[in-house]
Amino acid sequence: MSATQLSGYRLMWIFVMFDLPVGTKAEMRAATKFREYLLDEGFEKSQFSIYARFCNGKEQFEAYLRRIEAHLPDKGDIHILSFTDKQYENIVRFAGQRRRRPRRNPDQLALF
């Protein structure tokens, strides 16, 4: 891979944010199933109902988007955002009135 392909402007982050109903047992099961699906796809919980995953470009983002779309629950609101790696570096985090260090982006893959 060239340096252009590993650019922070090509590498991306996917954020899945959702508000799913949990008023019935069936709705709770659907919400749990969706969260478990995201975890199985390599997403990590960023906050309650917000999951994030690193991907290596627009093509991989589109592939994840299609797979998520195939596993959407029947009810609820789901928003999917994409950020470049450079944009992700600029996210400001606070926890308990204190500014947190920026999250460390994953190391680049090394293929042998």
ZAMARGU-4260 file (C-alpha; in steps of 0.2 Angstrom, whole numbers, plus 5000, padded with zeros to 4 digits):
<rodrens>
0) 5000/5000/5000 | 5006/5017/4996 | 5006/5032/5009 | 4991/5039/5000 | 4981/5024/5004
5) 4985/5025/5022 | 4981/5044/5024 | 4972/5050/5038 | 4960/5058/5026 | 4956/5041/5018
10) 4955/5030/5034 | 4938/5032/5042 | 4928/5029/5058 | 4909/5024/5058 | 4898/5029/5072
15) 4881/5020/5074 | 4869/5030/5085 | 4852/5023/5089 | 4837/5025/5100 | 4827/5009/5100
20) 4811/5005/5109 | 4812/4993/5123 | 4794/4994/5130 | 4790/4975/5126 | 4800/4959/5128
25) 4800/4958/5109 | 4807/4976/5107 | 4820/4972/5121 | 4826/4957/5111 | 4827/4966/5095
30) 4837/4980/5103 | 4849/4967/5111 | 4851/4958/5095 | 4856/4974/5086 | 4869/4979/5099
35) 4876/4961/5099 | 4877/4962/5080 | 4887/4978/5081 | 4899/4970/5093 | 4901/4954/5082
40) 4905/4966/5068 | 4919/4973/5078 | 4911/4989/5084 | 4915/4995/5102 | 4903/5004/5113
45) 4908/5022/5114 | 4893/5027/5125 | 4876/5020/5128 | 4868/5017/5111 | 4883/5024/5102
50) 4895/5012/5094 | 4911/5015/5084 | 4922/5006/5072 | 4938/5010/5062 | 4938/5005/5044
55) 4951/5008/5030 | 4941/5018/5018 | 4925/5023/5009 | 4923/5006/5001 | 4924/4997/5018
60) 4912/5010/5025 | 4899/5006/5012 | 4901/4987/5015 | 4897/4990/5033 | 4883/5001/5029
65) 4875/4988/5018 | 4877/4974/5032 | 4870/4985/5045 | 4855/4990/5034 | 4852/4971/5032
70) 4851/4969/5051 | 4841/4984/5056 | 4827/4981/5069 | 4809/4984/5064 | 4807/5000/5075
75) 4817/5014/5081 | 4829/5027/5075 | 4847/5023/5069 | 4859/5036/5063 | 4876/5031/5055
80) 4890/5044/5053 | 4907/5043/5045 | 4922/5053/5050 | 4939/5053/5042 | 4953/5048/5054
85) 4959/5066/5054 | 4942/5072/5060 | 4941/5059/5073 | 4958/5065/5080 | 4949/5082/5084
90) 4935/5075/5095 | 4935/5083/5112 | 4931/5072/5126 | 4925/5076/5144 | 4921/5065/5158
95) 4915/5072/5175 | 4919/5090/5171 | 4937/5085/5166 | 4944/5086/5149 | 4950/5068/5143
100) 4965/5064/5132 | 4960/5061/5114 | 4958/5042/5111 | 4973/5034/5102 | 4969/5029/5085
105) 4973/5010/5081 | 4991/5007/5074 | 4992/5004/5056 | 4992/4987/5050 | 5008/4979/5045
110) 5007/4965/5032 | 5021/4953/5031
</rodrens>
